[in-house]
Amino acid sequence: MKKTILTEFFKKNLFFISCAVLFGCSKEGEGNNTSDGFLDNNFIDKTIVVAGSTINDGAVIWINNKKVKLIGNALEATGLFYHDKKIYVTGWQYGGSGSVWTLNPDGSGQTHTELEGKFSEGQRIIVHNGEIYVGGYFDQGSCYWKNGKKINLTTNADSMSWGIRVDSNNNIFNVGYYMKSHSLIPSFWKNNKRTNLSRPKHGDGEAKYIEIIGNKKIIGGTVMAPNNFLGYITKPAYWINGSRRTCQIGSIDNGWQNSEVFDLFVDDQENIYLAGLSQDIDSEYPTYWKNCVKHIVQNGEATGVIRSIALVDGKVISAGTQSYFPGVPCIWVEDLPYILDEEAVGEVWDMLVINN
């Protein structure tokens, strides 16, 4: 699996990566910001929860600017949900299994449950009608969990899934990909039945996240198209009820080469946000696309990645890292960065906004 390969690289090169981030990058040059109040007292009626990890702590969440280490030996916290005054978290342990945690909004009262399946990794979590659903994968392919019990999706091919949603008729939707004839086929599963999504001719695709708005199933991800110069170019894409729109990353002549998508958000006006990174010949930059219009956070003055995005009180708020794999965990309000932990090096994977 791709994630396992990347994780193994991360573990083997942990010392060298840590030194590069801590001593090879200037936090001042990355637009570091400090203030007396959390996020300069923006969103004082909200609680902002961020899921991720640090090299020293493993899986953690930040509740506003308070870091909470999750119990157990998990490496990453990757998904968040809030229901009935409880924070739900999913994640995984390197070489082990996926997990589900629950906490009170102040970080107290942790519980921990392991997910079934060898090398299982929980990616996104929701609660629907009192049932806990987790999207993810294990060593045999894509799957999801309902109250900790694993339900297989595609296991006869290389396959991974991420996002999960349940509609008003209790239909369960998962999104991901499977491999066929050396190609990655973007797909969704409705009640375990797989349907292919469109991709470029001779190209690949990955469906990653899903939102359900009325009768619309909006799926975000990436597609990869052949390019004579670069081999393949990865571009952001979204599908609305199966119809695909592909976003642009910029001109190859200007050095733009690639991109990645790590989150999908749809606002009340049905504007579609895809968040991740764009890459040129020099580095990776935290980037989001609103209705396919590209916006690089901090005007390209900082490298990094966005892993979660939302529109709160009319402002775009995003969470990720300055620098990339790993980096310095931070939150951006519009283009202004706020470092979550000055001394931390790690990853950010999801963000949750709770109305107080």
Solvent accessible surface area in square Angstrom, and as a share of the most:
residue,aa,sasa,rsa
1,M,58,0.26
2,K,94,0.40
3,K,29,0.12
4,T,60,0.35
5,I,119,0.60
6,L,95,0.47
7,T,8,0.05
8,E,66,0.29
9,F,106,0.44
10,F,14,0.06
11,K,81,0.34
12,K,145,0.61
13,N,43,0.22
14,L,52,0.26
15,F,140,0.58
16,F,142,0.59
17,I,23,0.12
18,S,17,0.11
19,C,45,0.27
20,A,58,0.45
21,V,16,0.09
22,L,76,0.38
23,F,166,0.69
24,G,63,0.60
25,C,53,0.32
26,S,67,0.43
27,K,58,0.25
28,E,153,0.69
29,G,53,0.51
30,E,20,0.09
31,G,30,0.29
32,N,54,0.28
33,N,39,0.20
34,T,108,0.63
35,S,49,0.32
36,D,161,0.83
37,G,17,0.17
38,F,50,0.21
39,L,3,0.01
40,D,67,0.35
41,N,97,0.50
42,N,38,0.19
43,F,18,0.08
44,I,137,0.70
45,D,79,0.41
46,K,29,0.12
47,T,19,0.11
48,I,2,0.01
49,V,0,0.00
50,V,1,0.00
51,A,0,0.00
52,G,0,0.00
53,S,6,0.04
54,T,8,0.05
55,I,53,0.27
56,N,143,0.73
57,D,34,0.18
58,G,13,0.12
59,A,2,0.02
60,V,0,0.00
61,I,0,0.00
62,W,2,0.01
63,I,13,0.07
64,N,45,0.23
65,N,99,0.51
66,K,108,0.46
67,K,78,0.33
68,V,15,0.09
69,K,111,0.47
70,L,3,0.02
71,I,81,0.41
72,G,40,0.38
73,N,125,0.64
74,A,10,0.08
75,L,29,0.14
76,E,9,0.04
77,A,0,0.00
78,T,1,0.00
79,G,0,0.00
80,L,12,0.06
81,F,54,0.22
82,Y,66,0.25
83,H,73,0.32
84,D,115,0.59
85,K,154,0.65
86,K,68,0.29
87,I,0,0.00
88,Y,26,0.10
89,V,0,0.00
90,T,0,0.00
91,G,0,0.00
92,W,4,0.01
93,Q,63,0.28
94,Y,76,0.29
95,G,52,0.50
96,G,23,0.22
97,S,18,0.12
98,G,0,0.00
99,S,4,0.03
100,V,13,0.08
101,W,0,0.00
102,T,22,0.13
103,L,0,0.00
104,N,46,0.24
105,P,53,0.33
106,D,86,0.45
107,G,11,0.11
108,S,54,0.35
109,G,46,0.44
110,Q,46,0.20
111,T,74,0.43
112,H,65,0.29
113,T,76,0.44
114,E,107,0.48
115,L,6,0.03
116,E,88,0.40
117,G,26,0.25
118,K,128,0.54
119,F,91,0.38
120,S,0,0.00
121,E,13,0.06
122,G,0,0.00
123,Q,10,0.04
124,R,30,0.11
125,I,4,0.02
126,I,8,0.04
127,V,13,0.08
128,H,44,0.19
129,N,117,0.60
130,G,57,0.55
131,E,54,0.24
132,I,41,0.21
133,Y,12,0.05
134,V,2,0.01
135,G,0,0.00
136,G,0,0.00
137,Y,3,0.01
138,F,14,0.06
139,D,47,0.24
140,Q,104,0.46
141,G,0,0.00
142,S,0,0.00
143,C,0,0.00
144,Y,8,0.03
145,W,0,0.00
146,K,73,0.31
147,N,85,0.44
148,G,19,0.18
149,K,132,0.56
150,K,43,0.18
151,I,43,0.22
152,N,72,0.37
153,L,24,0.12
154,T,5,0.03
155,T,57,0.33
156,N,140,0.72
157,A,31,0.24
158,D,54,0.28
159,S,0,0.00
160,M,3,0.01
161,S,0,0.00
162,W,26,0.09
163,G,3,0.03
164,I,1,0.00
165,R,69,0.25
166,V,18,0.10
167,D,16,0.08
168,S,110,0.71
169,N,115,0.59
170,N,89,0.46
171,N,30,0.15
172,I,22,0.11
173,F,8,0.03
174,N,0,0.00
175,V,0,0.00
176,G,0,0.00
177,Y,0,0.00
178,Y,13,0.05
179,M,69,0.31
180,K,126,0.53
181,S,96,0.62
182,H,172,0.77
183,S,26,0.17
184,L,11,0.05
185,I,9,0.05
186,P,0,0.00
187,S,0,0.00
188,F,39,0.16
189,W,1,0.00
190,K,87,0.37
191,N,72,0.37
192,N,67,0.34
193,K,154,0.65
194,R,92,0.34
195,T,60,0.35
196,N,85,0.44
197,L,11,0.06
198,S,52,0.34
199,R,82,0.30
200,P,25,0.15
201,K,164,0.70
202,H,136,0.61
203,G,0,0.00
204,D,22,0.12
205,G,0,0.00
206,E,13,0.06
207,A,0,0.00
208,K,12,0.05
209,Y,21,0.08
210,I,6,0.03
211,E,38,0.17
212,I,37,0.19
213,I,58,0.30
214,G,68,0.65
215,N,137,0.70
216,K,80,0.34
217,K,44,0.19
218,I,2,0.01
219,I,4,0.02
220,G,0,0.00
221,G,0,0.00
222,T,2,0.01
223,V,3,0.02
224,M,27,0.12
225,A,32,0.24
226,P,67,0.42
227,N,38,0.19
228,N,168,0.86
229,F,156,0.65
230,L,54,0.27
231,G,40,0.38
232,Y,106,0.40
233,I,10,0.05
234,T,19,0.11
235,K,46,0.19
236,P,0,0.00
237,A,0,0.00
238,Y,12,0.05
239,W,0,0.00
240,I,57,0.29
241,N,94,0.48
242,G,38,0.37
243,S,80,0.52
244,R,79,0.29
245,R,120,0.44
246,T,42,0.24
247,C,1,0.01
248,Q,105,0.47
249,I,2,0.01
250,G,40,0.39
251,S,49,0.32
252,I,63,0.32
253,D,141,0.73
254,N,115,0.59
255,G,9,0.09
256,W,41,0.14
257,Q,49,0.22
258,N,46,0.24
259,S,7,0.04
260,E,45,0.20
261,V,0,0.00
262,F,25,0.10
263,D,13,0.07
264,L,8,0.04
265,F,50,0.21
266,V,16,0.09
267,D,14,0.07
268,D,143,0.74
269,Q,144,0.64
270,E,69,0.31
271,N,34,0.17
272,I,7,0.04
273,Y,4,0.02
274,L,1,0.01
275,A,0,0.00
276,G,0,0.00
277,L,9,0.05
278,S,0,0.00
279,Q,51,0.23
280,D,22,0.12
281,I,122,0.62
282,D,117,0.61
283,S,27,0.17
284,E,38,0.17
285,Y,26,0.10
286,P,0,0.00
287,T,0,0.00
288,Y,19,0.07
289,W,0,0.00
290,K,80,0.34
291,N,48,0.25
292,C,19,0.11
293,V,106,0.61
294,K,55,0.23
295,H,62,0.28
296,I,35,0.18
297,V,0,0.00
298,Q,12,0.06
299,N,118,0.60
300,G,28,0.27
301,E,128,0.58
302,A,1,0.01
303,T,40,0.23
304,G,0,0.00
305,V,0,0.00
306,I,0,0.00
307,R,3,0.01
308,S,3,0.02
309,I,5,0.03
310,A,15,0.12
311,L,57,0.28
312,V,11,0.06
313,D,100,0.52
314,G,61,0.59
315,K,76,0.32
316,V,14,0.08
317,I,0,0.00
318,S,1,0.01
319,A,0,0.00
320,G,0,0.00
321,T,0,0.00
322,Q,4,0.02
323,S,11,0.07
324,Y,77,0.29
325,F,47,0.20
326,P,0,0.00
327,G,0,0.00
328,V,9,0.05
329,P,0,0.00
330,C,0,0.00
331,I,1,0.00
332,W,0,0.00
333,V,10,0.06
334,E,75,0.34
335,D,51,0.26
336,L,78,0.39
337,P,6,0.04
338,Y,13,0.05
339,I,24,0.12
340,L,17,0.08
341,D,33,0.17
342,E,63,0.28
343,E,137,0.61
344,A,9,0.07
345,V,9,0.05
346,G,1,0.01
347,E,2,0.01
348,V,0,0.00
349,W,33,0.12
350,D,11,0.06
351,M,18,0.08
352,L,29,0.14
353,V,43,0.25
354,I,12,0.06
355,N,111,0.57
356,N,122,0.62
